[in-house]
Amino acid sequence: MTVLLERPAAPAAPPSPPSSPPARRAGRDPFVDLLRVAGMALIVFQHWTIPVLAYDGARLTAGNALATPGVWVVTWLSQVMPLVFFAGGVANAISFARAGDGAPRWLAVRLRRLAWPLLPLAAVWIPLPQVLLTLGVPEQPLRMGAQLTGQLLWFLAVYVVAVAATPLALRLHERHGAAVPAALAAGAVLTDVARFATGVDAAGYLNVVFVWLAVHQLGFFYAEGRLRRPWALAAGGFGAAALLVAFGPYPGSMIGLPGAAVSNMAPPTLAMLAVGLGQIGLAVLLRPWLVRLPAGRLLAWAGPRIMTAYLWHMPALFAVTGVVVVVLRVDTPAPGSAFWLAGWPLWFGLLCLVMWPLMRMFARFETPPALPYGTAGQGAMLGAAALVGAGVLTLTVGGFAPGAWPFLAVLAILGGLLMTVPRAAS
């Protein structure tokens, strides 16, 4: 990895190759905006396309279209969470460098932007299951929808960790350079060795930190214009992933599939990290062509709505599923069949029809209220991040299923948000 990432404080940096960004870019980088928007769009597209749904009058079952033999290779490009964390690392490095009032305020700003859009989601989904149960909606499909809506928040829980760690990660980056992502990758190796040697899958969840923070750390190098030789990163990443799948205990799919003994995603594995490195190298390699795409107006519209799309695309899916599959009893045809191909445009159109008013209604919550920021120190803001992260993690584990846990989760998130506001003078 040291041949791909330059150490800081070089006396005279050589000219950047065409695929590398200029060092210390002054304005917004359209490449990073494109990664964020395209990554989130692909996540929504995939979640809307791959479910294979069936209802027998009592239970709703959900299969996966990518479980079709040989189709798993698509996930090496469609599983874009590594690119999303990489783009987040770039954005965090740039915004932290521009913040003139220190790490605590920077962290408070980021926490508000992450946590505030969750409040309307909770305001809808905490009472909704109870209301729908009262109206006679079948319990099992409703509980599945309530739980999965929360489970998709795992990304925010991990991203809160990445944001809270950014000030320390940047200091380590300035001091040790490429040794930091290398150490995180080594941690991923040791974690997988322990996981597969002992058979304790829970040990693999250490890789939630090692894998996602490793790709987040690479964003710091890009932000400084020092992510070199993207072709080698792409070839090395995808090549290592191929070897790990061919000779290791890793499945080929980079998303969890029904019935699979091992998932590369939950928890993330070394194979996922290798694919992530390959994706980052490929994306940076294609940068000269990507930034020339006429996507400026699309990015300007979609950028402020990314979080809304992520939070509400699953509720839109469950609304359409409830009508089409549960009420009308139209199961998903066999993936790839003529009926599946013919019905997919209608399915996708219905989802967009439901999603559009949700976007119009809830996108306003992407901008937090203009409240003053407190003057608490770094420790207090890390405490706020811990509360927000704990709340999001609680929703990830239990979802919005009826019970006390969603209330406690929202209280933790609100507590973290309140810590960013100055207390009234006594």
C-alpha positions in Angstrom: 0.0 0.0 0.0 2.9 2.4 0.6 3.6 2.4 -3.2 0.1 3.8 -3.7 -0.1 6.3 -0.9 2.6 9.0 -0.5 3.8 9.9 2.9 3.1 13.4 4.0 5.6 16.3 4.0 7.4 15.3 0.9 9.8 18.0 -0.2 8.5 18.3 -3.7 5.5 16.4 -4.9 5.8 15.1 -8.5 3.1 16.2 -11.0 -0.2 14.4 -10.4 -1.2 11.9 -13.1 -4.4 12.8 -15.0 -6.5 10.6 -12.8 -5.4 12.2 -9.5 -7.1 15.3 -8.1 -5.3 18.5 -7.6 -3.8 18.8 -4.1 -5.9 20.8 -1.6 -8.8 21.5 -4.0 -10.3 24.9 -3.1 -13.9 24.3 -4.3 -16.2 21.4 -4.3 -14.9 18.4 -6.1 -17.6 17.1 -8.6 -16.0 13.7 -8.5 -16.7 13.3 -4.8 -20.3 14.7 -5.2 -20.8 12.2 -8.0 -19.6 9.3 -5.9 -22.0 10.3 -3.1 -25.0 10.7 -5.2 -24.4 7.8 -7.6 -23.5 5.6 -4.6 -26.8 6.4 -2.8 -28.8 6.1 -6.0 -27.3 2.6 -6.6 -28.1 1.5 -3.1 -31.7 2.6 -3.5 -31.9 1.0 -7.0 -30.5 -2.3 -5.7 -32.8 -2.4 -2.6 -35.8 -1.8 -4.8 -34.8 -4.4 -7.5 -33.4 -7.5 -5.7 -36.2 -8.5 -3.3 -38.1 -11.6 -4.3 -41.3 -11.3 -2.4 -44.0 -13.8 -1.7 -47.0 -13.9 0.7 -49.0 -17.0 1.6 -51.7 -15.3 3.6 -49.8 -15.5 6.9 -46.1 -14.8 6.2 -44.2 -12.5 3.9 -40.9 -14.0 2.7 -38.1 -12.1 1.0 -35.5 -13.7 -1.2 -32.8 -12.1 -3.2 -32.6 -11.9 -7.0 -28.8 -11.9 -6.8 -28.8 -15.4 -5.3 -29.2 -16.6 -8.9 -26.0 -18.7 -9.6 -23.2 -16.6 -11.2 -24.9 -13.3 -10.6 -22.9 -12.6 -7.5 -20.1 -11.0 -9.5 -22.4 -8.0 -10.0 -22.1 -7.2 -6.3 -18.4 -6.4 -6.8 -19.6 -3.2 -8.4 -23.1 -2.8 -7.0 -22.1 -3.0 -3.3 -20.9 0.6 -3.2 -20.7 1.1 0.6 -16.8 1.2 0.3 -17.1 4.2 -2.1 -19.6 5.9 0.1 -17.2 5.7 3.1 -14.3 6.8 0.9 -16.3 9.8 -0.3 -17.2 10.5 3.4 -13.5 10.5 4.3 -12.7 13.0 1.6 -15.6 15.3 2.7 -14.6 15.0 6.4 -11.0 15.8 5.7 -11.9 18.9 3.6 -14.5 20.2 5.9 -12.3 19.7 9.0 -9.5 21.6 7.4 -11.8 24.5 6.6 -13.3 24.6 10.1 -11.6 27.5 11.8 -13.2 27.0 15.2 -11.8 23.7 16.3 -12.8 20.0 16.4 -15.7 20.3 19.0 -17.8 22.7 16.9 -17.0 20.8 13.7 -18.2 17.6 15.3 -21.3 19.3 16.6 -22.1 20.5 13.1 -21.6 17.0 11.6 -23.7 15.3 14.3 -26.6 17.6 13.7 -26.6 17.0 10.0 -26.5 13.3 10.5 -29.1 13.0 13.4 -31.7 15.6 12.6 -33.2 13.8 9.6 -33.8 10.7 11.8 -36.3 12.5 14.0 -39.2 12.6 11.4 -38.5 9.0 10.5 -38.9 8.1 14.1 -41.9 10.3 14.5 -43.6 8.4 11.7 -42.4 4.8 12.5 -42.8 4.7 16.3 -46.6 5.1 16.2 -47.2 3.7 12.7 -46.9 -0.1 13.5 -49.4 0.3 16.4 -51.9 2.2 14.2 -51.6 -0.3 11.4 -52.0 -3.3 13.8 -55.2 -1.6 15.1 -56.5 -1.3 11.5 -56.0 -5.0 11.0 -52.8 -5.1 9.0 -51.1 -8.5 9.3 -48.5 -8.5 12.1 -45.7 -10.5 10.5 -45.3 -8.4 7.3 -45.7 -5.2 9.4 -43.0 -6.3 11.9 -40.7 -7.2 9.1 -41.0 -3.8 7.6 -40.6 -2.0 10.9 -37.4 -4.0 11.7 -35.8 -3.7 8.3 -36.4 0.1 8.2 -34.3 0.3 11.3 -31.7 -2.2 10.2 -30.8 -0.1 7.2 -29.6 2.6 9.6 -26.4 0.5 10.4 -24.6 2.8 7.9 -25.3 5.9 10.0 -24.2 4.2 13.2 -20.8 3.3 11.7 -20.5 6.7 10.0 -21.0 8.5 13.3 -18.0 6.5 14.6 -16.0 7.6 11.5 -17.0 11.2 12.0 -16.1 11.2 15.7 -12.8 9.6 14.9 -11.9 12.0 12.2 -9.8 14.6 14.3 -7.7 11.7 15.7 -7.5 9.9 12.3 -6.3 13.1 10.6 -3.6 13.5 13.2 -2.5 9.9 12.7 -2.6 10.5 9.0 -0.3 13.5 9.2 2.2 11.7 11.4 2.2 8.1 10.0 0.6 8.4 6.5 0.1 5.1 4.7 0.9 3.1 7.9 -2.6 4.0 9.2 -4.7 2.2 6.6 -2.1 -0.5 6.5 -2.6 -1.1 10.2 -6.4 -1.1 9.8 -6.1 -3.6 7.0 -3.8 -5.8 9.3 -6.5 -5.5 12.0 -9.1 -6.8 9.4 -6.7 -9.8 8.7 -6.3 -10.7 12.3 -10.1 -10.3 12.9 -11.0 -12.7 10.1 -8.3 -15.2 11.3 -9.8 -15.2 14.8 -13.3 -15.4 13.5 -12.8 -18.4 11.2 -10.3 -20.2 13.5 -12.7 -20.1 16.4 -16.0 -20.2 14.6 -17.3 -17.3 16.6 -18.9 -15.1 14.0 -19.4 -12.3 16.5 -15.7 -11.7 16.6 -15.9 -10.5 13.0 -17.8 -7.4 14.1 -14.5 -5.8 15.0 -14.1 -5.4 11.2 -16.9 -2.8 11.3 -14.2 -0.5 12.6 -11.2 -1.9 10.7 -12.8 -2.3 7.2 -14.9 0.9 7.1 -12.4 3.1 8.7 -9.7 1.9 6.4 -11.6 3.0 3.2 -12.6 6.2 5.1 -8.9 6.9 5.8 -8.0 6.6 2.1 -10.3 9.6 1.5 -7.7 11.7 3.3 -5.1 10.9 0.7 -7.4 11.8 -2.1 -8.4 15.1 -0.4 -4.6 16.0 -0.5 -4.1 14.9 -4.1 -1.8 12.0 -3.0 -3.7 8.9 -4.0 -1.3 7.6 -6.6 -1.3 4.8 -9.1 -5.1 4.0 -9.1 -4.6 1.3 -11.6 -2.4 -0.6 -9.2 -5.0 -0.1 -6.4 -7.7 -1.4 -8.6 -5.8 -4.4 -9.9 -4.4 -5.2 -6.4 -7.8 -4.9 -4.7 -9.8 -6.9 -7.2 -7.0 -9.4 -7.6 -6.7 -9.9 -3.8 -10.5 -10.3 -3.6 -10.5 -13.0 -6.3 -7.8 -14.9 -4.5 -9.6 -14.7 -1.2 -12.8 -16.0 -2.7 -11.1 -18.7 -4.7 -8.9 -20.0 -1.9 -10.4 -18.7 1.3 -13.6 -19.1 3.3 -15.3 -16.1 1.7 -18.4 -16.2 -0.6 -18.3 -14.5 -3.9 -21.2 -12.1 -3.2 -20.5 -8.8 -1.4 -24.0 -8.7 -0.1 -25.6 -11.2 2.3 -27.6 -13.9 0.5 -30.3 -16.1 2.0 -28.9 -19.4 3.2 -25.3 -18.4 2.9 -23.1 -19.7 5.7 -20.8 -16.6 5.6 -21.6 -13.0 4.7 -19.0 -10.6 3.5 -21.2 -7.7 4.7 -22.5 -8.5 8.1 -19.9 -8.4 9.5 -17.6 -7.0 6.8 -14.6 -9.2 5.9 -11.2 -8.8 4.4 -12.7 -9.7 1.0 -15.0 -6.7 1.3 -12.0 -4.5 2.1 -10.2 -5.9 -1.0 -13.2 -5.2 -3.2 -13.4 -1.7 -1.7 -9.8 -1.0 -2.5 -10.5 -2.2 -6.1 -13.5 0.1 -6.4 -11.7 3.1 -5.1 -8.8 2.5 -7.5 -11.2 2.0 -10.4 -13.2 5.1 -9.6 -10.1 7.4 -9.3 -8.8 5.9 -12.5 -12.1 6.9 -14.3 -12.2 10.3 -12.7 -11.1 12.3 -15.8 -14.1 10.9 -17.7 -16.6 11.0 -14.8 -16.0 14.7 -14.1 -16.8 15.5 -17.7 -20.3 14.1 -17.4 -23.0 16.7 -17.8 -24.4 16.0 -14.3 -24.0 19.4 -12.6 -27.8 20.2 -12.3 -28.5 16.6 -11.2 -25.9 16.8 -8.5 -27.1 20.2 -7.3 -30.6 18.8 -6.9 -29.8 15.4 -5.5 -26.9 16.4 -3.1 -29.1 18.0 -0.5 -31.6 15.1 -0.6 -29.2 12.1 -0.2 -30.1 11.4 3.4 -33.8 11.6 2.7 -33.5 9.1 -0.1 -31.5 6.7 2.1 -33.9 7.0 5.1 -37.2 6.7 3.2 -36.6 4.4 0.3 -37.3 1.3 2.4 -40.6 2.7 3.7 -41.6 3.3 0.1 -40.7 -0.3 -0.7 -42.8 -1.6 2.2 -45.8 0.6 1.2 -45.8 -0.8 -2.4 -45.1 -4.3 -1.1 -48.1 -4.0 1.3 -50.4 -3.2 -1.6 -49.1 -5.3 -4.4 -47.9 -8.4 -2.6 -49.8 -8.6 0.7 -53.2 -7.1 -0.4 -53.3 -8.0 -4.2 -51.3 -11.2 -3.6 -49.0 -10.6 -6.6 -45.8 -12.4 -5.8 -42.4 -11.5 -7.5 -41.9 -13.6 -10.6 -38.8 -15.6 -11.0 -35.9 -13.2 -11.4 -34.8 -12.7 -15.0 -38.0 -14.4 -16.4 -40.1 -12.7 -19.0 -42.7 -11.8 -16.4 -40.1 -10.3 -14.1 -38.6 -8.2 -16.9 -42.0 -7.1 -18.1 -43.2 -6.2 -14.6 -40.1 -4.5 -13.4 -40.8 -1.0 -15.0 -44.2 -1.0 -13.4 -42.8 -2.0 -10.0 -40.1 0.7 -10.2 -42.6 3.3 -11.4 -44.9 2.6 -8.4 -41.9 2.9 -6.0 -40.9 6.3 -7.6 -44.5 7.4 -7.3 -44.6 6.7 -3.6 -41.1 8.1 -3.0 -41.7 11.4 -4.7 -44.0 12.9 -2.0 -41.8 11.5 0.7 -38.8 13.3 -0.8 -40.8 16.6 -1.0 -42.1 16.2 2.5 -39.0 15.2 4.4 -36.0 16.7 2.4 -36.4 19.9 4.4 -35.1 18.0 7.5 -31.7 17.6 5.9 -30.9 21.1 7.1 -30.8 21.3 10.9 -32.5 24.3 12.6 -30.4 27.4 13.0 -29.7 27.0 16.7 -26.5 28.3 18.3 -23.7 25.8 19.0 -22.4 25.2 22.5 -18.8 25.8 23.6 -18.3 22.4 25.2 -15.0 20.7 24.7 -14.0 17.7 22.6 -15.0 15.3 25.4 -18.5 16.6 25.6 -18.9 16.3 21.8 -17.6 12.8 21.9 -20.2 12.1 24.5 -22.9 13.5 22.2 -21.6 11.3 19.4 -21.7 8.3 21.7 -25.4 9.1 22.5 -26.3 9.5 18.8 -24.4 6.4 17.8 -26.0 4.4 20.6 -29.4 5.5 19.6 -28.9 4.7 15.9 -27.3 1.3 16.8 -30.4 0.5 19.0 -32.6 1.2 16.0 -30.3 -0.9 13.8 -30.6 -3.9 16.0 -34.3 -3.7 16.9 -35.8 -1.6 14.2 -39.1 0.2 14.8 -40.9 -2.9 16.0 -43.5 -2.2 18.8 -41.9 -1.9 22.2 -39.9 0.5 24.4 -36.5 0.3 22.5 -37.4 2.7 19.7 -38.4 5.3 22.3 -35.1 4.8 24.2 -33.2 5.1 21.0 -34.8 8.4 20.0 -34.2 9.7 23.5 -30.5 9.0 23.2 -30.4 10.7 19.8 -32.2 13.8 21.2 -29.8 13.8 24.2 -26.9 13.9 21.8 -28.4 16.7 19.8 -29.2 18.7 22.9 -25.5 18.5 24.0 -24.6 20.5 20.9 -26.8 23.4 22.1 -25.5 25.9 24.8 -27.2 25.8 28.1 -29.2 28.8 29.2 -27.4 31.1 31.6 -28.5 30.5 35.2 
